[in-house]
Every structure is written in structure tokens, then in C-alpha cells.
Amino acid sequence: MPGVFVDRIEGESAILVENGQERRVPVRGLPNGVREGDWLSADLTRIEAGGRDEAEREIDERRKRLSEGDDGGDISL
């Protein structure tokens, strides 16, 4: 999904990721209601509809793939 990803919010700052690069911006300059995991438009004026849902689906699919074949037992070294 193109745009800017809200990686995390730390106090009054949001850590955004765009093209693999992080940058810190004031939360007050972002759209109302922005949360970690949201996707923003490139100009940071809109929360992209469906972006969070798509990311959550992708995470769920990855977790499912990673747990396939896992018997739930402890790891032996």
C-alpha cells in the first residue's frame, strides 16, 4: 500500500515510515484520530480507508504461516 505508515506514537510525536525511512513528526500535525498501524496519504492530510484492515489481514496471514507445523512444544537447544 503506498503512502506513509504510522509505526508508533511516542508522547506528542509520531514515528512514520515511508519507503523504509523513519521520520518523527508532531502528532498535532496529523489527522484527528490517527493511531499506530494507520496508513496516511503522502501529504499526511488523510487516513487511508482500509489501510489498517489490510495490514491486520497481512499480519494474521503471516502468523498463520509461521505457526503451521508448530506442535506448541518448547524449543530444545
C-alpha positions in Angstrom: 0.0 0.0 0.0 1.5 3.3 -1.0 1.6 6.2 1.4 3.0 6.7 4.9 2.7 4.2 7.7 2.2 5.2 11.3 4.7 2.9 13.1 4.2 4.2 16.6 3.2 7.2 18.7 5.6 8.3 21.5 4.1 11.1 23.5 3.5 14.1 21.3 5.4 12.6 18.3 4.5 10.0 15.7 7.1 7.9 14.1 6.2 7.5 10.4 7.7 5.1 7.9 7.9 5.9 4.2 9.9 4.0 1.7 11.8 2.2 4.5 12.8 5.5 6.1 11.6 6.7 9.6 10.8 10.2 10.5 9.4 11.9 13.6 6.6 14.4 13.3 4.3 16.1 15.8 1.0 14.2 16.3 -0.9 17.6 16.3 0.0 18.0 12.6 -1.7 14.7 11.7 -5.4 14.0 11.0 -7.6 13.7 14.1 -8.0 10.1 15.3 -4.7 8.8 13.8 -3.4 5.6 15.5 -0.5 3.3 15.3 -0.9 1.0 12.3 -2.8 3.6 10.2 -1.7 4.4 6.6 -1.7 8.1 5.7 -1.8 9.9 2.4 1.6 11.0 1.1 0.8 14.6 2.2 -0.2 13.4 5.7 -3.7 15.0 5.4 -5.9 11.9 5.4 -6.0 8.5 7.0 -6.3 6.0 4.1 -9.5 4.0 4.3 -9.0 0.2 4.7 -5.3 0.6 5.3 -5.4 -0.7 8.9 -7.7 -3.6 7.9 -5.4 -4.7 5.1 -2.3 -4.5 7.4 -4.1 -6.6 10.0 -5.1 -9.2 7.4 -1.5 -9.4 6.2 -0.2 -9.9 9.8 -2.8 -12.6 10.5 -1.8 -14.4 7.3 1.9 -14.2 8.3 1.2 -15.5 11.8 -0.8 -18.4 10.4 2.0 -19.3 8.0 4.6 -19.1 10.8 2.6 -21.3 13.1 2.0 -24.1 10.6 3.7 -27.3 11.7 4.2 -25.8 15.2 3.3 -28.5 17.8 3.2 -25.9 20.5 6.0 -27.6 22.4 9.1 -26.0 24.0 12.2 -25.3 22.0 15.1 -27.6 22.7 18.6 -26.3 22.3 
